[in-house]
Amino acid sequence: MGIIILNEGEAMYKILMNSPEQTTQFAEGLGELLNAGDIITLEGDLGAGKTHFTKGLAKGLGVQKVVNSPTFTIIKEYRGRIPLYHMDVYRLEEEFEEELGLDEYFYGEGACVIEWASKIAPQLPEQRLDITIRHAGEDKRYLLFQPMGERYEMLCKEISEWE
C-alpha cells in the first residue's frame, strides 16, 4: 500500500485491488475494526464497487443478512456486532435531507457507510473516513482513503500495515 502526502499533516492512502473478491476481503478486515460512531463515505462512478465494498464491511461486522444497495430506500439498517447503517443518497433531494434525521445515524450506536456522500457534504460530520473507488482495469480498482480526524488517521495507519 502506498501513501501519498498531500499537505503537511494530511495523507491520502492509495491501494490497488486486483479483483472484486480482494476488495470484499479488504473491506471485511476494515469492518472488523469499526466502532460505534464510525463514518465511512464512499464515492465512485456507477459500477465502481461501492455496494460490493459495503458487503465486505458488513461481513466484517458480523452481519448475516444479504446486503444490497438501498438506492430506493435511502437507508438500510443491518444488525451485526454493532449496527451498520448503509445509506445511498444518490437520489436524495435537498428538501428531504433534514427530515431523515441523519444525525441520529451519524452519532448513533452503529457505524455508517454512505454512498454518494458528496451529495450531502454539508451535513457530514467533520471526522470521517472518505473512500473513493476508481476503475483501474477490467476487475481492478484503486481505493483512495482520506482520513478526516485522528481516529481515521490511526485506522488508516493500521490498515496500511496489512500485507
Buried (B, 14 or more C-beta within 10 A) or exposed (E): BEEEEEEEEEBBBBBEBEEBEBBBBBBBBBBEBBEEBBBBBBBBEEEBBBBBBBBBBBBBBBBEEEBEBBBEEBBBBBEBBBBBBBBBBBEBEEEEBEEBEBEEBBEBEBBBBBBBBEBBEEBBBEBBBBBBBBBEEEBBBBBBBBBBBEBBBEBBEEBBEEE
